Amino acid sequence: MRMHTLGKTGLSVSPICIGAWQLAGPLSLNGKPDGHPEPGKRVVLRMIQELGDMGVNFIDTAEQYGNGESERRVGEAIRGQRDRWIVSTKFGYRVGPDGERDDSSSPHTIVPSLEGSLKRLRTDCVDIYLYHCPPLISELEAAKTVLERLVQEGKCRFYGISTNNSDVIKAMLDLDMLDVLQYPSNMLQDATAIHALVSQHNVGTQVRGVMAQGRLSGKYFHRAPTWDADDNRSHGVREEDYRRYAVFEAAIPDGYTMAQVAIRWVLDHPCNHSICLGAKNIDDYKVALAAIDMPPISPEDRERLAACAARLSSE
């Protein structure tokens, strides 16, 4: 597999990153589902290990996912092979003692959050440590002091944030505390402003939301999705008609699936280094990995696909 350099970090990462939110099982926050149906721990461990054998070396998790269960599963899956993996985890969103949503990324939360993540991941150091919960800009300087100390102590190598908030991104760039940015981008969601910022500063990028919560997977072009009660989408997009996205079907280039078009659309942009894919089964990952070796989407096909996206946004 041809690896990509993750911006100024210099880390060599696979173009596909395993997103481990979907692998943690159900979670309820404030009485609402904030996880995914249980895929089975053994299935998860086997899938991560098999993807590692295929050349994938990048995996992303967070302290909130499954209330720590995602990190525990990742740690168990890569045990004995830690040096083969680039591990990214996040802090700020967590589960309170009574199952409530606890959103805080204040500087005093960073060390205990990282210590908990290190224990669950069974490692002494995470490669990338990201804000999950947007910080107060006024607290960034204090947070940088904490994060730099953790780097010096060898507990994390690089840090950054998961967000598409341009004000926060610019503030972190001004303070030289943005090594890696995780942000949403897909055919339905323009990221031109973010592209300009990360390109100018050589920021490493993890792109999430490439399938737009399944809208661009092609699976629901001709059948409406049904979400399990413990799937976070059961309340977030329950009423939306996913079949409207079948407008893309006529614009899919020969030889591609819709999912592969969605992946290539993002990977074809030079500032996008790796896609954080939230699949729950090995077959979907195989489709994604095949897309890596496909040629870029032609300008003509991109124009047709963009016209489909514009049509949807105008409806």
C-alpha positions in Angstrom: 0.0 0.0 0.0 1.3 3.4 -0.9 1.5 5.4 2.3 0.9 9.2 2.8 3.0 11.6 4.8 0.8 13.2 7.5 1.8 16.8 6.9 4.4 18.3 9.1 4.3 15.4 11.5 6.3 13.3 9.0 4.3 10.2 10.1 3.7 7.7 7.3 0.1 6.7 7.4 -2.3 4.5 5.3 -4.8 6.5 3.2 -7.5 4.7 5.0 -7.7 5.1 8.8 -9.9 2.8 10.9 -12.6 4.9 12.6 -13.3 3.1 15.9 -16.5 4.9 17.1 -18.6 2.2 15.3 -16.6 -0.6 16.8 -17.4 0.3 20.5 -21.0 -0.8 20.7 -24.0 1.1 22.1 -23.8 4.2 24.2 -26.5 6.3 25.7 -25.9 10.0 26.7 -28.7 12.0 28.3 -31.0 9.2 27.4 -30.3 9.3 23.7 -28.2 6.8 21.6 -24.7 8.1 20.9 -23.1 4.9 19.7 -23.8 2.1 17.3 -25.1 -1.4 17.5 -22.8 -4.0 19.0 -20.6 -5.5 16.2 -19.1 -8.1 18.6 -15.8 -7.7 20.3 -14.2 -10.8 18.6 -15.4 -9.4 15.2 -13.8 -6.1 16.0 -10.5 -7.5 17.1 -10.2 -9.8 14.1 -11.1 -7.0 11.7 -8.5 -4.6 13.0 -5.9 -7.3 12.9 -6.8 -8.3 9.4 -6.7 -4.7 8.2 -3.3 -4.4 9.7 -2.2 -7.4 7.7 -3.5 -5.6 4.6 -1.3 -2.7 5.3 -3.6 -0.3 7.2 -1.6 1.3 10.0 -3.7 4.2 11.2 -6.6 4.0 13.7 -8.6 6.7 15.4 -10.6 6.4 18.6 -11.7 8.6 21.6 -12.3 8.4 25.3 -16.1 8.9 24.8 -16.6 6.1 22.3 -18.4 3.3 24.2 -17.4 5.1 27.4 -13.8 3.8 26.9 -14.7 0.5 25.3 -13.4 1.6 21.9 -10.0 2.4 23.3 -10.0 -0.9 25.2 -10.7 -2.9 22.0 -8.1 -1.0 20.0 -5.5 -1.6 22.7 -6.3 -5.3 22.8 -6.3 -5.6 19.0 -2.9 -4.1 18.5 -1.2 -5.6 21.6 2.2 -6.9 20.7 2.2 -4.9 17.4 2.1 -1.4 18.8 5.1 -0.2 16.8 3.2 -1.0 13.5 0.3 1.4 14.3 -0.3 5.1 14.3 -2.8 5.6 17.1 -5.0 8.7 17.3 -7.4 9.4 20.2 -9.4 12.3 21.4 -10.4 14.1 24.6 -13.1 16.5 25.8 -16.3 14.6 25.2 -16.9 12.0 27.9 -19.6 10.2 29.9 -20.6 11.6 33.3 -21.2 9.4 36.4 -25.0 9.2 35.7 -24.8 8.7 32.0 -25.0 12.4 31.2 -23.0 14.1 28.5 -19.9 15.7 29.9 -18.3 18.2 27.5 -15.2 19.9 28.7 -11.7 20.3 27.2 -10.4 22.8 29.8 -6.7 22.5 30.4 -7.1 20.7 33.8 -8.9 17.9 32.1 -6.2 17.0 29.6 -3.8 15.0 31.8 -6.3 12.8 33.5 -8.0 12.2 30.1 -4.8 11.1 28.5 -3.8 9.0 31.5 -7.1 7.1 31.2 -6.6 6.7 27.4 -3.1 5.4 27.8 -4.3 2.8 30.3 -7.2 1.6 28.1 -5.0 1.5 25.0 -2.3 -0.4 26.8 0.4 2.0 25.6 2.8 4.5 27.0 2.3 7.0 24.2 -0.3 8.0 21.7 0.9 9.3 18.3 -1.8 11.9 17.9 -3.9 13.5 20.6 -6.9 15.6 19.4 -9.4 17.9 21.0 -12.8 16.2 20.6 -14.7 19.0 22.4 -14.0 22.5 21.0 -11.9 24.5 23.4 -12.4 28.1 24.6 -9.9 30.2 22.6 -9.1 32.0 25.8 -7.8 28.7 27.3 -5.6 27.7 24.4 -2.3 29.1 25.7 -2.7 27.3 29.0 -3.6 24.1 27.1 -0.5 24.4 25.0 1.7 24.4 28.0 0.0 21.2 29.2 0.2 19.5 25.8 3.8 20.5 25.2 4.7 19.0 28.6 3.0 15.7 27.6 5.1 15.7 24.4 8.3 16.3 26.4 7.3 13.4 28.7 6.8 11.1 25.8 3.1 10.5 26.4 2.0 11.9 23.0 3.9 12.8 19.9 1.6 15.3 18.1 -1.6 17.1 18.9 -4.5 18.9 17.2 -8.2 19.0 17.0 -11.3 17.5 15.4 -13.4 20.4 14.1 -14.5 22.4 11.2 -14.7 25.7 13.2 -12.5 28.1 11.3 -12.1 30.5 14.2 -10.7 27.7 16.4 -8.5 26.4 13.7 -7.0 29.8 13.0 -6.4 30.4 16.7 -4.6 27.1 17.1 -2.5 27.9 14.0 -1.6 31.3 15.4 -0.3 29.5 18.6 1.5 26.8 16.6 -0.5 24.1 18.3 -2.1 22.3 15.3 -0.1 19.4 14.0 -3.1 17.4 12.9 -6.7 18.4 12.0 -9.6 16.0 11.7 -12.5 17.5 9.9 -15.6 16.6 7.9 -15.6 16.8 4.1 -17.5 15.0 1.3 -19.2 15.7 -2.0 -22.0 17.4 -0.1 -19.9 19.5 2.3 -17.5 22.1 0.9 -14.2 22.5 2.8 -12.5 25.0 0.6 -11.6 27.4 3.5 -10.2 24.6 5.5 -8.2 23.3 2.6 -6.5 26.7 2.2 -5.6 26.8 5.9 -4.1 23.3 6.1 -2.3 23.6 2.8 -0.6 26.9 3.9 0.6 25.4 7.2 1.3 21.8 6.1 -1.1 20.5 8.7 -1.7 16.7 8.7 -5.3 15.8 7.9 -7.8 13.0 8.8 -11.0 13.5 6.9 -14.2 12.1 8.5 -17.8 12.0 7.3 -16.8 11.0 3.8 -20.0 8.9 3.4 -22.2 11.6 5.0 -23.7 9.1 7.4 -24.4 6.7 4.6 -26.0 9.1 2.2 -23.1 8.6 -0.2 -22.5 4.9 0.3 -24.9 3.9 -2.4 -26.6 1.4 -0.1 -29.7 3.5 0.2 -30.3 4.7 -3.3 -33.3 2.3 -3.7 -34.3 1.4 -0.2 -34.7 3.5 2.9 -32.4 2.8 5.8 -33.7 1.4 9.0 -31.7 2.3 12.1 -31.6 0.2 15.2 -32.8 2.0 18.3 -29.3 2.1 19.8 -27.8 3.7 16.6 -27.2 7.4 17.0 -28.7 8.0 13.5 -32.1 6.7 14.8 -32.8 10.2 16.2 -30.4 12.4 14.2 -31.5 11.6 10.6 -34.5 9.4 11.1 -37.0 11.4 9.0 -34.6 12.0 6.0 -35.3 10.3 2.7 -31.9 8.8 1.7 -33.3 7.7 -1.6 -33.0 11.3 -2.9 -29.2 10.7 -3.2 -29.8 8.3 -6.0 -29.3 11.4 -8.2 -25.6 10.5 -8.1 -26.2 7.1 -9.6 -26.1 8.3 -13.3 -22.8 10.1 -12.7 -20.8 7.3 -11.2 -17.8 6.7 -13.5 -17.4 3.2 -15.0 -15.6 0.8 -12.8 -16.3 2.6 -9.5 -18.9 1.9 -6.8 -20.6 5.0 -5.2 -18.6 4.4 -2.1 -15.4 4.4 -4.1 -16.4 7.7 -5.8 -17.0 9.3 -2.4 -13.5 8.1 -1.2 -11.7 9.2 -4.4 -13.5 12.6 -4.3 -11.7 13.3 -1.0 -8.4 11.6 -1.6 -7.9 13.3 -4.9 -7.4 16.6 -3.1 -3.7 17.0 -2.3 -4.1 18.2 1.2 -6.2 15.2 2.3 -3.8 12.6 3.8 -6.1 9.9 5.2 -9.8 9.1 5.4 -11.2 8.1 8.8 -13.7 5.5 7.7 -16.4 4.3 10.1 -17.2 1.0 8.6 -18.3 -2.0 10.7 -17.3 -4.8 8.5 -14.3 -6.0 6.6 -16.1 -6.0 3.2 -16.7 -2.3 3.3 -13.0 -1.7 4.1 -12.0 -3.9 1.2 -14.1 -1.7 -1.1 -12.4 1.4 0.4 -8.9 -0.1 0.0 -9.6 -0.9 -3.6 -10.4 2.7 -4.2 -6.8 3.7 -3.2 -5.4 2.1 -6.3 -8.0 3.5 -8.6 -7.2 6.5 -10.9 -8.3 10.0 -9.8 -11.8 11.0 -10.9 -11.6 12.8 -14.2 -12.4 16.6 -14.4 -15.4 15.8 -16.5 -16.8 13.2 -14.0 -16.1 15.6 -11.1 -18.1 18.2 -12.9 -21.0 15.8 -13.3 -20.9 14.8 -9.7 -20.7 18.4 -8.5 -23.8 19.2 -10.6 -25.6 16.4 -8.7 -24.6 17.8 -5.4 -25.7 21.3 -6.4 -29.0 19.9 -7.5 -29.5 18.3 -4.1 -28.6 21.5 -2.2 -31.1 23.5 -4.2 -34.0 21.2 -3.5 
